[in-house]
Structures are given as C-alpha cells and as structure tokens.
Amino acid sequence: MDLYIYSKDLVMLGAVDMFTSFIFTKNYHKAGRFELHLSANEKNLDLFKRGNIIYKDSETVGYIETIKLTINKEGKEMMTCVGKALIGYLGQRINWGRIDYNGSTEILMRELIEDSAINPSNPDRKIHNLILGGLQAYNDTINYQNSYGNILDCLENISNTSGLGFRNVLDISEKKVIFETYKGIDRTIGNGLIAPCIFSRDFENILEQEYFESINNYKNTALIAGTGEDEERRTTEIEEGQGLDRHELFVDARDINDQKEVNDEFVDITDNEYLPLLIQRGREKLAEYKQIETFDSKVDLNANKIYKEDFDLGDIVTVVDEKWGLQVDTRITEVTEVYEEKGFDIRVVFGNNIPTLIDKLRQVIN
C-alpha cells in the first residue's frame, strides 16, 4: 500500500510504501487522528515535515502535527508521525464575534466554516483550497448562540446534540479540501427498510469484544441559567428521571446574550427566543456527561459483514451478545483502521466511548 505525501498547499512531494504501521482513527463526532511508524532514513526525513499531508484516500487523509525520532535497542533509527484528520484544520479558527442562529443545523455548520475559513472578512483567516460540499438538505433544526468559540468545538457540540456527522475530504485531482455533513444509515434490526447489520460472536463476525457501561460521569437533568442576577436571572431546565434515576447539573450560560440588534438598536429578546438558546446550551453540556455504554470490538473482516458496504462510520447497527444478555441498537462512533506489513485490520467502537482525560478537562474548563 502506498501513502502519498503532499505539502499544505497540496503539492505532491512523494510517496512511501515501506512503513511499520499506519493507524488511522475516524470519529463521527470529532476530528479523527493518525499515527505512522516508519524508518528515519534520509528520504523519510525529507518527506515528513510538520504540516505536510499524508494521503491514502479521500477520507483517510490527515496532516502531521508531531514528529518523534528515536533509536531503538538494536540501533535502528525510527520516526513516528502523529496528526489529525483534515477536519482538524478548523480547530485553528474561532468564531470571531457572536453568532445568533435559528434554523437548519446543517446550514449553521456550513456558515461557521464559510465565515471563519472560506470567506472571512479578514483575508488572513482564509484557509486556501477549503470549500463547502453539496447541501444535503437535512431537516434538523437548532436555536444557537455562540461568542468567540473554537470552530471545531462548536461543530463537535452541534454534532453531539443533533446526530449529524461532519468531515473534510480531499479531492486530490481538483486540489480541494471539501467540508461535508453526513448521516449514518439506520441498519438496526427494526429499521424496516433495509437489511439489518448485526454484530455478534454468535454470528462469528466479532473476534474480540469488550463491553463497558458506567454512570460515573452521567447527568440527565440540567438547570441552565442565563443573564440576570439572583431572582431576576433567566433560567430554564432540561429534566429527566426521578429519585435516584435523576442526575442533576448546573449550566452557567451567562454568556448567552439576551439582546438583539433591531434598526441599529439593541432590544431585549423574549423568552420564546431566549430560552431555546439556553436549552441548546444545556443539551451540549449534557452530551458531555452521557451514560457510557460501549462495545469496543475487533470485527472479523472475513465474516459476513463487509466494511464500507454493510457498515460504516456513523451507521446505527444492532450488537447482540446472548451469553451476556445484551442487545443494543447503537451508532458506530469510531473506526480505527490499522495498516501493517501483516495486513489490514479494523477496530470498531459502538456507542458512547469513555471520556478521555482531555474530555474531562474540557468539562471542568467549560
């Protein structure tokens, strides 16, 4: 297998077909990541620089952020390149001001990209070669306000609350990075439209499996407080569960502005306009505190389900384990593709993955 290396301006620099391993993790709700291990020879040292792009195909493509050089105990010099999928570019941009929005979720995501990286008022903010893909006309809607937020964080929050996926793909012939929104296909047992996709060791399409569930980080009820002080503070809530099934969270949304500009003057907005903005913020925070239920599985590629045909990242499938008494309809939230000398393999995460340390730090900071 060949990996092609491009400059950040999409000029081809060369290719390699000799490497120890290439591990590319794709995620439905956030930027994917990769890790490449290969010899630190003269050719590779010249090709692999921070910012350069590693391309396998239009969806398996990312840019190098970190390079590590080592000498192992046999005296062999090795190089490790670590980076993000191309959607990670949007982590370099913020919402330069305030956005007030009520309408299509897909269009909001596209406008965030358009205003911050494709046609920004400041030309220095433009990411050259980045364009919008075709409008899919999804019917999801959203009430949203954000000030100065990181664009990638905004996209992740919107994705987590809407179920809409997003990515940058590379059209190498046109030398364009294309922002796309997409939705996984419902392939569950009860979908009623297409043949279901069922993963189970009973069907012999799972080689290894780990099931994890936890309410350690779980919240399902939020009190969201906006502008104002004491009794005058504007609040609303998202409620679910009673007694010991109720897990409460306070969300400080004071930054959500309760005024809008009308005829060059700022006027207070009504509760009908303001409270949905608070509700959206509450949903974003609750999405960070989900009940964890995940199958981390090594799928048998030689079994009855074919990757990219019968299932793909973002699809909703059914996972069954009769011995453990489990049947779960769940989204494929992460796929790790592993390319090594011995061949190709994948590891699939079904459901809400365990929060990383970075995720937990984010919760504290936010």
C-alpha positions as CSV (number, residue, x, y, z in Angstrom):
1,M,0.0,0.0,0.0
2,D,1.3,3.5,-0.9
3,L,1.0,6.6,1.2
4,Y,1.3,9.9,-0.7
5,I,2.7,13.0,0.9
6,Y,1.6,16.5,0.0
7,S,2.6,19.9,1.1
8,K,-0.1,22.0,2.9
9,D,-0.7,23.7,-0.4
10,L,-1.5,20.3,-1.9
11,V,1.7,19.9,-4.0
12,M,2.7,16.3,-4.2
13,L,6.1,15.7,-2.6
14,G,6.5,11.9,-2.9
15,A,5.2,8.5,-1.8
16,V,6.2,5.7,0.5
17,D,5.3,2.0,0.5
18,M,7.5,0.8,3.3
19,F,6.4,1.5,6.9
20,T,5.9,-0.4,10.1
21,S,2.3,0.6,10.8
22,F,-0.2,3.3,9.8
23,I,-3.1,3.6,12.3
24,F,-5.9,6.0,11.4
25,T,-8.9,6.5,13.7
26,K,-12.0,8.0,12.3
27,N,-14.7,9.6,14.6
28,Y,-18.3,10.5,13.8
29,H,-18.5,13.5,16.3
30,K,-14.9,14.8,16.3
31,A,-11.7,15.1,14.4
32,G,-10.0,11.8,13.6
33,R,-6.3,11.1,14.3
34,F,-3.5,9.0,13.0
35,E,-0.1,7.6,13.8
36,L,2.5,6.5,11.3
37,H,5.7,4.5,12.3
38,L,8.5,4.1,9.8
39,S,12.2,4.2,9.3
40,A,14.0,7.5,9.9
41,N,16.0,7.3,6.6
42,E,17.1,10.2,4.5
43,K,14.1,10.1,2.2
44,N,11.6,10.0,5.0
45,L,13.3,12.7,7.0
46,D,12.9,14.9,3.9
47,L,9.3,14.0,3.2
48,F,7.7,14.0,6.6
49,K,7.5,17.5,8.0
50,R,5.0,19.2,10.3
51,G,2.1,20.4,8.3
52,N,2.6,18.0,5.4
53,I,-0.4,15.9,4.4
54,I,-0.4,12.1,4.4
55,Y,-3.0,10.7,1.9
56,K,-4.2,7.2,1.5
57,D,-7.7,8.0,0.0
58,S,-10.1,10.9,0.1
59,E,-11.4,10.1,3.6
60,T,-8.1,8.6,5.1
61,V,-6.1,11.7,5.0
62,G,-4.6,14.0,7.6
63,Y,-1.8,16.5,8.4
64,I,1.2,16.0,10.6
65,E,1.3,17.8,13.9
66,T,4.1,15.9,15.8
67,I,7.2,14.1,14.7
68,K,9.2,11.9,17.1
69,L,12.7,10.4,16.3
70,T,14.0,7.5,18.3
71,I,16.8,4.9,18.3
72,N,15.7,1.5,19.5
73,K,17.9,-1.0,21.4
74,E,19.0,-2.6,18.1
75,G,20.3,0.8,17.0
76,K,17.6,1.3,14.3
77,E,16.5,4.9,13.8
78,M,12.7,5.2,13.7
79,M,10.3,8.0,13.0
80,T,6.7,8.5,14.4
81,C,4.4,11.0,12.8
82,V,1.2,11.9,14.7
83,G,-1.6,14.1,13.4
84,K,-5.2,14.8,12.8
85,A,-7.7,14.3,10.0
86,L,-8.2,17.3,7.8
87,I,-11.2,18.5,9.8
88,G,-8.7,19.4,12.5
89,Y,-7.8,22.5,10.5
90,L,-11.0,24.1,11.9
91,G,-9.5,23.9,15.4
92,Q,-7.3,26.7,14.2
93,R,-10.2,29.1,13.9
94,I,-12.6,30.8,16.4
95,N,-16.0,32.4,15.9
96,W,-14.7,36.0,15.6
97,G,-17.6,37.6,17.3
98,R,-21.1,36.4,18.1
99,I,-23.5,34.3,16.1
100,D,-27.3,34.2,16.7
101,Y,-29.0,31.5,14.7
102,N,-32.4,29.8,14.4
103,G,-32.8,27.3,11.5
104,S,-31.2,24.4,9.7
105,T,-28.5,22.6,11.7
106,E,-26.6,21.7,8.5
107,I,-26.7,25.3,7.3
108,L,-25.4,26.5,10.6
109,M,-22.4,24.2,10.4
110,R,-21.7,25.4,6.9
111,E,-22.0,29.0,7.9
112,L,-19.5,28.6,10.7
113,I,-17.0,27.3,8.1
114,E,-17.9,29.9,5.5
115,D,-17.5,32.8,7.9
116,S,-14.4,31.7,9.7
117,A,-12.3,29.9,7.0
118,I,-13.6,30.2,3.4
119,N,-14.9,33.8,3.0
120,P,-13.9,35.6,6.2
121,S,-13.9,39.4,6.3
122,N,-10.2,39.2,7.2
123,P,-8.5,37.5,4.2
124,D,-5.6,36.4,6.5
125,R,-8.1,33.9,8.1
126,K,-8.9,32.2,4.8
127,I,-7.9,28.6,4.5
128,H,-7.0,28.2,0.9
129,N,-8.3,25.2,-1.0
130,L,-11.1,24.7,1.5
131,I,-14.7,24.7,0.0
132,L,-18.2,23.6,1.0
133,G,-19.5,20.3,-0.3
134,G,-23.1,19.9,-1.6
135,L,-26.0,20.8,0.6
136,Q,-27.7,17.6,1.8
137,A,-30.9,19.4,2.9
138,Y,-31.3,17.6,6.2
139,N,-34.4,18.7,8.2
140,D,-32.7,19.0,11.6
141,T,-33.1,22.5,13.2
142,I,-31.4,24.3,16.0
143,N,-31.5,27.5,18.1
144,Y,-27.9,28.5,18.7
145,Q,-25.8,31.3,20.0
146,N,-22.0,31.4,20.4
147,S,-19.4,34.0,21.1
148,Y,-15.7,33.5,20.3
149,G,-15.9,29.7,20.5
150,N,-13.4,27.4,18.8
151,I,-15.0,26.4,15.5
152,L,-14.1,22.7,15.8
153,D,-15.5,22.6,19.4
154,C,-18.7,24.3,18.0
155,L,-19.0,21.6,15.3
156,E,-18.5,18.8,17.9
157,N,-21.1,20.2,20.2
158,I,-23.6,20.6,17.4
159,S,-22.9,17.1,16.2
160,N,-23.3,15.6,19.6
161,T,-26.7,17.2,20.1
162,S,-28.0,16.7,16.5
163,G,-26.6,13.3,15.4
164,L,-25.2,15.0,12.3
165,G,-21.7,13.9,11.3
166,F,-19.1,16.1,9.7
167,R,-15.7,15.7,8.0
168,N,-13.2,17.2,5.5
169,V,-12.4,15.0,2.5
170,L,-9.7,15.7,0.0
171,D,-10.3,15.8,-3.8
172,I,-6.8,15.5,-4.9
173,S,-7.5,15.9,-8.6
174,E,-9.1,19.3,-8.0
175,K,-6.7,20.1,-5.1
176,K,-9.7,21.0,-2.8
177,V,-10.4,20.2,0.8
178,I,-14.2,19.7,0.9
179,F,-16.3,20.2,4.1
180,E,-19.2,17.7,4.2
181,T,-22.0,16.9,6.6
182,Y,-23.4,13.4,6.6
183,K,-25.6,11.0,8.4
184,G,-25.1,7.3,9.2
185,I,-27.6,4.8,7.9
186,D,-30.1,3.1,10.3
187,R,-29.1,-0.6,9.9
188,T,-30.8,-1.8,13.1
189,I,-32.9,-4.9,13.4
190,G,-36.1,-2.9,13.5
191,N,-35.4,-0.3,10.8
192,G,-38.0,-1.9,8.4
193,L,-36.3,-0.6,5.2
194,I,-33.0,-2.3,4.6
195,A,-31.2,-5.5,5.6
196,P,-30.0,-5.1,9.2
197,C,-26.4,-5.2,10.3
198,I,-26.0,-7.4,13.4
199,F,-22.7,-7.9,15.2
200,S,-22.5,-10.9,17.5
201,R,-20.0,-13.6,18.4
202,D,-22.9,-15.9,17.8
203,F,-22.7,-14.8,14.1
204,E,-18.9,-15.2,14.2
205,N,-18.2,-11.7,13.0
206,I,-16.6,-10.5,16.2
207,L,-13.1,-11.7,17.1
208,E,-12.6,-9.7,20.3
209,Q,-15.1,-7.7,22.4
210,E,-15.1,-5.5,25.4
211,Y,-18.4,-4.1,26.9
212,F,-18.3,-1.2,29.3
213,E,-21.2,0.7,31.0
214,S,-21.0,3.4,33.6
215,I,-23.0,6.2,35.2
216,N,-19.8,7.6,36.9
217,N,-19.9,10.7,34.7
218,Y,-23.6,10.7,34.0
219,K,-26.0,13.7,34.1
220,N,-29.5,13.8,32.7
221,T,-31.1,16.9,34.2
222,A,-29.8,20.5,33.8
223,L,-30.7,23.8,35.3
224,I,-29.5,26.4,32.8
225,A,-29.0,30.0,34.0
226,G,-28.6,32.8,31.6
227,T,-28.4,36.6,32.1
228,G,-29.6,38.5,35.2
229,E,-28.8,38.4,38.9
230,D,-30.4,36.5,41.8
231,E,-34.2,36.2,41.4
232,E,-34.1,38.1,38.2
233,R,-31.8,35.6,36.5
234,R,-33.4,34.0,33.5
235,T,-33.4,30.2,33.8
236,T,-34.8,27.1,32.2
237,E,-34.3,23.4,32.7
238,I,-34.0,20.0,30.9
239,E,-35.5,17.3,33.1
240,E,-35.3,13.5,33.0
241,G,-35.6,10.9,35.7
242,Q,-36.9,10.8,39.3
243,G,-35.4,9.9,42.6
244,L,-32.1,8.0,42.2
245,D,-32.5,8.0,38.5
246,R,-32.2,11.8,38.4
247,H,-28.6,13.2,38.0
248,E,-28.5,17.0,38.1
249,L,-26.1,19.5,36.6
250,F,-25.9,23.3,36.8
251,V,-25.0,25.1,33.5
252,D,-23.8,28.7,33.7
253,A,-24.9,30.2,30.4
254,R,-24.5,33.8,31.4
255,D,-22.5,34.4,28.1
256,I,-25.7,33.9,26.0
257,N,-26.8,37.4,25.2
258,D,-30.4,38.3,25.7
259,Q,-30.5,41.2,23.3
260,K,-30.6,41.5,19.5
261,E,-30.0,44.4,17.1
262,V,-33.0,45.9,15.5
263,N,-32.7,49.1,13.4
264,D,-29.3,49.8,14.8
265,E,-30.5,49.5,18.4
266,F,-30.2,46.6,20.9
267,V,-33.5,45.4,22.3
268,D,-34.3,42.6,24.8
269,I,-35.4,39.3,23.2
270,T,-38.5,37.4,24.5
271,D,-38.4,34.2,26.5
272,N,-39.7,32.4,23.4
273,E,-36.4,33.5,21.6
274,Y,-34.1,33.3,24.6
275,L,-35.0,30.0,26.4
276,P,-34.4,27.8,23.3
277,L,-30.8,29.1,23.3
278,L,-30.4,28.1,26.9
279,I,-31.9,24.7,26.1
280,Q,-29.4,24.1,23.3
281,R,-26.5,25.0,25.7
282,G,-27.9,22.6,28.2
283,R,-28.0,19.8,25.6
284,E,-24.4,20.5,24.7
285,K,-23.3,20.2,28.3
286,L,-25.4,17.1,29.0
287,A,-23.8,15.5,25.9
288,E,-20.5,15.7,27.8
289,Y,-22.0,13.7,30.6
290,K,-23.7,10.8,28.8
291,Q,-24.3,7.4,30.3
292,I,-21.4,5.3,29.0
293,E,-22.4,2.2,27.1
294,T,-19.8,1.0,24.6
295,F,-18.8,-2.2,22.8
296,D,-15.1,-2.0,21.7
297,S,-14.8,-4.7,19.2
298,K,-12.4,-6.2,16.7
299,V,-14.5,-7.1,13.7
300,D,-13.7,-10.2,11.6
301,L,-13.2,-8.8,8.1
302,N,-13.5,-12.3,6.6
303,A,-17.0,-12.8,8.1
304,N,-20.4,-11.9,6.8
305,K,-20.3,-8.1,7.0
306,I,-18.1,-6.0,4.7
307,Y,-16.7,-2.7,5.9
308,K,-17.8,0.2,3.8
309,E,-20.6,-1.9,2.2
310,D,-22.6,-3.4,5.1
311,F,-21.5,-0.9,7.7
312,D,-19.5,2.3,8.0
313,L,-18.7,5.1,10.5
314,G,-21.9,6.7,11.7
315,D,-24.2,3.9,10.9
316,I,-26.6,2.7,13.6
317,V,-26.4,-1.1,14.0
318,T,-27.5,-3.8,16.4
319,V,-25.0,-5.5,18.7
320,V,-26.1,-8.8,20.3
321,D,-24.5,-11.0,22.9
322,E,-26.9,-13.6,24.2
323,K,-24.5,-15.0,26.8
324,W,-24.1,-11.6,28.4
325,G,-27.8,-10.9,27.9
326,L,-27.2,-7.8,25.8
327,Q,-28.9,-6.4,22.7
328,V,-28.1,-2.8,21.8
329,D,-29.0,-0.6,18.9
330,T,-26.1,1.8,18.7
331,R,-24.2,4.1,16.5
332,I,-20.7,3.3,15.2
333,T,-18.9,6.3,16.6
334,E,-15.3,5.4,15.9
335,V,-13.4,3.1,13.5
336,T,-9.7,2.6,13.7
337,E,-8.1,1.3,10.6
338,V,-4.7,-0.5,11.1
339,Y,-2.4,-1.0,8.1
340,E,0.7,-3.1,8.9
341,E,3.0,-5.4,7.0
342,K,0.9,-8.4,8.0
343,G,-2.2,-6.8,6.5
344,F,-5.3,-4.7,7.2
345,D,-7.5,-4.7,10.3
346,I,-10.1,-2.6,12.0
347,R,-11.4,-1.9,15.5
348,V,-14.9,-0.6,15.9
349,V,-16.4,1.4,18.8
350,F,-20.2,1.1,19.1
351,G,-21.8,3.7,21.4
352,N,-20.6,6.4,23.7
353,N,-16.9,6.0,24.3
354,I,-15.2,6.5,27.6
355,P,-14.3,10.2,28.1
356,T,-10.6,10.8,27.7
357,L,-8.6,13.0,30.1
358,I,-8.8,15.8,27.6
359,D,-12.6,15.5,27.5
360,K,-12.8,15.6,31.3
361,L,-10.5,18.7,31.4
362,R,-12.8,20.3,28.9
363,Q,-15.8,19.7,31.2
364,V,-14.0,21.5,34.0
365,I,-12.9,24.4,31.9
366,N,-16.2,24.9,30.2
